[in-house]
Structure formats: C-alpha cells, structure tokens
Amino acid sequence: MGVFSGILEWIVGTFGILSLFQWIVLFSVFIVYIYWSWTKNYGVFEKQGLFSIPPKLFFGNTKEIVMQTKAFTPFHQDIYKQFGERKYGIYYDASSPVLYIKDPDLVKQVLVKDFDHFVDFGFMPKEITEMPINELGLVNSVGEKWKSLRASIAPAFSLKNIKSIGTKINAPALDVIDAIGNSPDGEVDMEKLTGHYAIDCIGRIVFSMDFQTIKSNGNEIVTNGDKFFDIWRFFFSTSLPKIARLFNVSVMNPKTANFFISMSENILKGRNGVNSYPNDVLGLMMKIRDQKLDPEENDLQGQRQALAAKLMTDTMISRTLIQFFLDGYDTVRSLLSIVFYLVATHPEVQDRLMAEVDDMVTRVGANITGDDVKELKYLDQVFHESSRIGAVAFTLRRCTKKWTIPGTDVVIPEDMGILIPIQGLHSDPKYFPEPEKFDPDRFSPENKAKIKTGTFLPFGMGPRGCIGMQIAQMEAKILMYHVFRKFHLEPTEKTVIPIKWRVDHFNQIYGGVTL
Ligand code: HEM
C-alpha cells in the first residue's frame, strides 16, 4: 500500500490532477519503459559467443523460483547441469545477465586471486545497496567502506578473541537438552529448537546475556528474526531498483530492522554507563572503540588497530550487532536442522558419532571447551558433509572493475553480477561421487586433502567469505556434542525421506525436522 500511495502522491505532486487520456498515456509509457528496461540486456553476451539458458520474458531463468514451483536447491542443481561441461555462461536473474562460473579454478580466481575486481556482493543492485534504509552492516557495504569496516570488526569475530566461546555456548546447549528431555511424547521440533538455540548463542557470545529463548519457547527476537525479509520487497527492489530508490522502499522489513536497531542501541547505552569491558563481542568492540586493546607490536597490525578505533563509532557497533541477528540466526538454524535430520536418518553414522562423543564424555562430561571440540574428528566430518548437502544454493559478487574472462576477449563490465553455484559444485559427481549420498568419510583426513579447491564452499571463500564461520562451527559442534551425549535421534512419521526442500524458503527441509 505504502508504495502505491507513494507513487500516486508523487504523480499528483509532479503533474497535478490528470485527465483520463493523460492517465492512459502515462500508464502506456510506463509499461513500455518497464518492458524496454527489462529486456534490453537479453542476448548481449550471446553475440560474443557465450552460452546462455534462454531467458523467459520478465523472469529470465528464475521462473520456477519466483512462482515457487521448485525449491532453491534442486532448482540450482538443475541450472548447473544445463551448463553442461562449459566453464562459464550467462544466467538471467530476471532482467540482468549474470556471469555463471562453473569451473573451480575460475571460482578461485574470482573469489581470491582477482578479488580486487569483485569486492562487492551482488545480491542487490548498487543503487539500492547504498540507500541509508538498506544499510545494515557489513553485508550491504561496498568498496573501500567495506574493506575498512571488515578490517575493523574482524577481531570481534575471531575465536582468538573470544577464548571462552565454547564455555559460553554450553549454557544454551544444556537448555536444548532440557527442552528435549521435557518433551512429553519424545517428539521434538528440532528446527524450532535449533533456531531458539541460535538466538540464545548470540545472547551469550555477543552480549553475555541469557535471552531465555529456549526456556520460554520463543520470544520477540524470534518473531522479528522470522520477519526480517519480505519476499515482495526483495523482488520489487532488485527488479526495479530505480523505483525502489525513488520511493525509499527498503529490502528489509523496516519494523523488524528498527526492532533490532533499537535493541542493540539500548544494550550499548546501558553498557556505556558502566566503566568496564565484559568478555564478549560487544565488550571487545567497545575496547576497540576506546583504544583499550593491548598494543600490537607489528607495524601493520598496529596501523589496522588505529584505523579500527577510528571506525568503531557507536553507530558502527550497533550496526555490527544487528549483523549477528541478520546472519547468525537463519543460517545456523538451517544447518543444524540439516545435521540432525541427516544423522537421524543414517543410524550407522549416528552410532559412530555417539561412540566418539561417549569417549569424550568420559573425559570432560558436560563442560566441553573449544579445545576439546577440536578432538572430535568424526563429528567434524559429519558437520562438513552436512554442510555440503545443506549449503546455500549460491553466492554472488558484483564486478567492481572491468575483467576479461581468462583465455577470451569477453570483457565483463562494471556492475555485472557473478554467480558462484555453491550447491551445483557440491552436487557435481566429478568432485563428490554419488553426491546424493550422505557420507561423512568424504571429509576423513586422507580424503579431505583430495577435495579440489573451489568445489567446497559452504561459507564462501576469499576476503569476502563468511566472517562468522568459526562462531557458526563452534555453535554447531557444541550442540551436536550435547545432543548425542544424551539422546539417540530417530525420524518420526512426519519425517519426509529422502530429503526434500521447501519451495517457500531458501534452505529449509520439507516436512520439518520433527525427530
Ligand atoms: C551455518 C551458518 C552459516 C553459513 C552456512 C554462512 C554462510 C555464509 C556465506 C556462504 C556467505 C557468503 C560468502 C561468500 O560469498 O564468499 C556468508 C557471508 C557472511 N556471513 Fe555467514 N554463514 C553462517 C553463519 C554466520 C554467522 C553466525 C555470522 C555472524 C555472526 C555470519 C556473518 C556473515 C557476514 C557478516 C557475511 C558477509 C561478510 C562480508 O560482507 O564481508 N555468518 N555467510
């Protein structure tokens, strides 16, 4: 409603009250403009010899996703197959041609070697990325701003600086154990529970607070976290960025964004009054801001530390805090749901995993630390294999400096998107034989070394790879340890086997994960 009344206000404000004829002319011009701007790029790269999957009017190659007739994972696995043995080609994201890269060496080149040409994410057109209303931290930052921002907040995400992270996460993991134990019929919705766990981990790691999400079976944080993305806003803004910018339509649900902004600001205000630095991520960011970190001996690190202090304003701190909710909730919930689903449906894996966990229990009991986790080798294999099967479908970069596809004369212009098909690579039998099989031994120490670089990317790769990877892995592994220390999981009548994906969500299992 807001958009349409905005458009109407703008028209009336600009042109005054119009006659019916003028309305018809205006509407026709608008339709012709939309059609032209939508289709003007179709076929451009094909003339230079690149293969493409023929685009459908308005949808490009995304019709099944937009119409929700196919889930993200199988959709992207099929697209990957359609490119056959080609190393790259053109994929149409609605009206935009995107360079689709299949070859792992080229993937490495884009994400690491030639990173300077691909600094920005390509999930949103540049026009809307830079709108203040869409500015929610690192993910949305571009160019030099991103570089400085990432360098300044990196210490807050490193495990070295959160030494007690493992111990902190034991508390929410024990709450999960209680919730499973208290389930009256022995049936547990693991998807819901792992989501609550992800929120409580953020509370402990970032704020040293108990949000009590698990204990109270949900709260306002979960309700808002579930509403962060409005699909219509995303499609509207990415398909018609100029109009979205004109009418200030944000990609995120503004009420939800405001909820997290004011929550983060309030916690920070409360802390600013107290002259101490608790041992958590917020405490670390405050130390960076106040230049209270131990000085670095190395010159370069010292310079970075000084730069970080300059950038770490209160606004920056609260934006970074939101990042934890934005990126650390849904992702962790999805991955942990997949872990538990896959283990429950593969008893032989569960037996081996429980044997390893039991051995650790005799030594450390319920108080596992980050260092102990490193010794759980099979658990690590199970985690990696689950993240192969349950990875996000793709990641996107935007070309920030003209780039020539190696060995060709084809020039990729600034602002063009580059798609890295994570799920396609993970499901390619060339790199992962029998890809549909859940086989944690692919990641045994001897096999892991054989995995080709650029083919396994659950957290992306290179300077723009996932900054929360270590935290996410620790959260997942600690919970796996506690759950398999206490329980044996089995599918229920509700469990859909083999795995199927929901069409209305990026990465959730069809039928849920009731175990
Ligand atoms: C299982 C959990 C997670 C998965 C599978 C995941 C996956 C990813 C992927 C695939 C990317 C894109 C990387 C690329 O394109 O190279 C990414 C980026 C990012 N992730 Fe994660 N992530 C997870 C958890 C987290 C957590 C817990 C946080 C923060 C607390 C986080 C923060 C971020 C941020 C800030 C970026 C953007 C980095 C940048 O712009 O420089 N992620 N993540």
Boltz pocket constraint, residues with backbone or C-beta under 6 A from the ligand:
constraints:
  - pocket:
      binder: B
      contacts: [[A, 138], [A, 139], [A, 140], [A, 150], [A, 323], [A, 324], [A, 327], [A, 328], [A, 329], [A, 331], [A, 332], [A, 335], [A, 392], [A, 394], [A, 395], [A, 396], [A, 457], [A, 458], [A, 459], [A, 460], [A, 461], [A, 462], [A, 463], [A, 464], [A, 465], [A, 466], [A, 467], [A, 468], [A, 469], [A, 471], [A, 472]]
      max_distance: 6.0
